[in-house]
Amino acid sequence: MISRRPQVIRHTGESVSMAAKRDEMTLWTGYFDSKLSRSNGRRVPKQASIPKPTLESVVWAARNAGVRKMRQEPEASHPSRPHAKEGRLVMPPSHVFEVTGTSSKEGAMQAIGIALNRRSKEAKEQGRERSRGPAKGDRRRRAQRKSFKHRQGSQRKKKFGRK
């Protein structure tokens, strides 16, 4: 009888199936990368992805979605992207489906991706608020920011030979 699954023969002589483990769900960071196309490995919609996600950010999003049981493998590389050590999360599917309220890996990835995207947008908004200067009409504050006394010399002065 011909087996449909590929077999690996270990040095002990026993054969082991290479089929996917049913008790583990693997999430690669590339699944959430908005820079990748669907054909290149992104598995969630653009609304649930961010550019260049890190393993730590995906872990944070998974915890925010309610997943507590997970194992990180930071040095792992996806088989179709062996040059990039992107890392992956390995977790039990029964736990993930229970806490996210979904029944498929795609649904769980979307729940995690939405949390990831929300965090990214919040971080962006906080960054904008901090880096914002004085209001356009506030002349006194704007003038205080533009102090040139502490500068050594500008390109214009060097160009015309002034000291």
C-alpha positions as CSV (number, residue, x, y, z in Angstrom):
1,M,0.0,0.0,0.0
2,I,1.3,3.4,-0.9
3,S,1.4,6.1,1.8
4,R,0.4,9.6,0.8
5,R,2.5,11.4,3.4
6,P,6.3,11.7,2.9
7,Q,8.2,9.5,5.3
8,V,11.6,10.2,6.9
9,I,13.7,7.3,8.0
10,R,15.7,8.2,11.1
11,H,19.1,6.6,11.9
12,T,17.3,4.2,14.3
13,G,15.4,2.7,11.5
14,E,11.9,3.9,12.4
15,S,9.9,6.0,10.0
16,V,8.3,9.2,11.1
17,S,5.6,11.2,9.3
18,M,6.4,14.7,8.2
19,A,2.8,15.8,8.3
20,A,1.9,19.0,10.2
21,K,1.4,18.7,13.9
22,R,-2.2,19.0,14.8
23,D,-1.5,20.1,18.4
24,E,0.5,23.2,17.3
25,M,-0.4,26.3,15.3
26,T,2.5,28.3,13.9
27,L,2.3,32.1,13.2
28,W,5.1,33.7,11.2
29,T,5.7,37.4,11.4
30,G,5.6,37.6,7.6
31,Y,1.9,36.7,7.8
32,F,1.3,40.2,9.3
33,D,3.6,42.2,7.0
34,S,1.7,44.8,4.9
35,K,4.8,45.2,2.6
36,L,4.3,41.6,1.4
37,S,1.6,40.7,-1.1
38,R,-0.7,37.8,-0.5
39,S,1.2,35.7,-3.1
40,N,4.5,36.5,-1.2
41,G,3.2,35.3,2.1
42,R,0.9,37.8,3.8
43,R,-2.1,36.0,5.1
44,V,-4.3,38.7,6.7
45,P,-6.0,41.7,5.1
46,K,-4.2,45.1,4.8
47,Q,-6.3,46.4,7.7
48,A,-4.9,43.7,10.0
49,S,-1.3,44.1,9.0
50,I,1.6,46.6,9.6
51,P,4.9,47.2,7.7
52,K,7.8,45.1,9.0
53,P,6.3,43.5,12.2
54,T,8.7,42.2,14.8
55,L,8.2,39.0,16.8
56,E,7.8,41.1,20.0
57,S,4.9,43.1,18.5
58,V,3.1,40.0,17.3
59,V,3.6,38.5,20.8
60,W,2.1,41.7,22.3
61,A,-0.9,41.6,19.9
62,A,-1.5,37.9,20.6
63,R,-1.5,38.6,24.4
64,N,-3.8,41.5,23.8
65,A,-6.1,39.2,21.9
66,G,-6.2,36.9,24.9
67,V,-3.6,34.2,24.0
68,R,-1.5,33.2,27.0
69,K,0.0,29.9,26.0
70,M,2.6,30.4,23.3
71,R,6.3,29.7,22.5
72,Q,8.5,32.1,20.7
73,E,11.2,31.0,18.3
74,P,13.1,34.1,17.3
75,E,15.7,32.6,15.1
76,A,13.3,30.6,12.9
77,S,13.0,31.4,9.2
78,H,10.0,30.6,7.0
79,P,10.7,27.9,4.4
80,S,9.9,30.3,1.5
81,R,12.1,33.1,3.1
82,P,15.1,31.2,4.4
83,H,17.4,34.3,4.3
84,A,15.2,36.2,6.8
85,K,15.3,35.1,10.4
86,E,11.9,36.6,11.1
87,G,10.8,34.3,14.0
88,R,7.6,32.6,14.7
89,L,5.0,31.9,17.4
90,V,3.9,28.4,18.2
91,M,0.7,27.9,20.2
92,P,-2.0,25.3,20.8
93,P,-4.9,25.8,18.5
94,S,-7.6,24.7,21.0
95,H,-6.5,27.5,23.3
96,V,-6.3,30.1,20.5
97,F,-9.7,29.3,19.2
98,E,-11.2,29.4,22.6
99,V,-9.8,32.8,23.6
100,T,-10.3,34.5,20.2
101,G,-13.8,33.1,19.6
102,T,-12.9,31.8,16.1
103,S,-12.9,28.4,14.6
104,S,-10.0,28.7,12.1
105,K,-6.4,29.8,11.9
106,E,-7.4,32.6,9.5
107,G,-9.9,34.0,12.0
108,A,-7.3,33.9,14.8
109,M,-4.7,35.6,12.7
110,Q,-7.2,38.4,11.8
111,A,-8.0,38.9,15.5
112,I,-4.3,39.1,16.3
113,G,-3.6,41.3,13.3
114,I,-6.4,43.8,14.2
115,A,-4.9,44.2,17.7
116,L,-1.4,44.6,16.1
117,N,-2.7,47.3,13.7
118,R,-4.6,49.1,16.5
119,R,-1.4,49.3,18.6
120,S,0.6,50.5,15.6
121,K,-1.8,53.3,15.0
122,E,-1.9,54.3,18.7
123,A,1.9,54.5,18.8
124,K,1.9,56.6,15.7
125,E,-0.6,59.0,17.2
126,Q,1.3,59.3,20.4
127,G,4.5,60.0,18.4
128,R,2.8,62.8,16.5
129,E,1.5,64.4,19.6
130,R,4.9,64.5,21.3
131,S,6.8,65.8,18.2
132,R,4.3,68.6,17.5
133,G,5.8,72.1,17.9
134,P,4.0,75.3,18.9
135,A,0.8,76.4,17.2
136,K,1.0,78.3,14.0
137,G,-0.3,81.5,15.4
138,D,1.7,81.5,18.7
139,R,4.6,83.8,17.6
140,R,6.2,84.1,21.0
141,R,6.7,80.3,21.4
142,R,7.8,79.9,17.7
143,A,10.4,82.7,18.1
144,Q,11.8,81.1,21.2
145,R,12.3,77.9,19.3
146,K,14.3,79.6,16.5
147,S,17.4,80.7,18.3
148,F,20.4,80.8,16.0
149,K,22.8,82.1,18.6
150,H,24.0,78.7,19.7
151,R,24.9,77.6,16.1
152,Q,28.5,77.7,15.0
153,G,28.1,78.6,11.4
154,S,25.9,77.9,8.6
155,Q,26.7,76.9,5.0
156,R,25.7,80.4,3.8
157,K,28.4,82.1,5.9
158,K,31.0,79.6,4.8
159,K,30.1,80.1,1.2
160,F,30.6,83.9,1.3
161,G,33.7,83.9,3.5
162,R,32.1,85.6,6.5
163,K,33.3,84.7,10.0
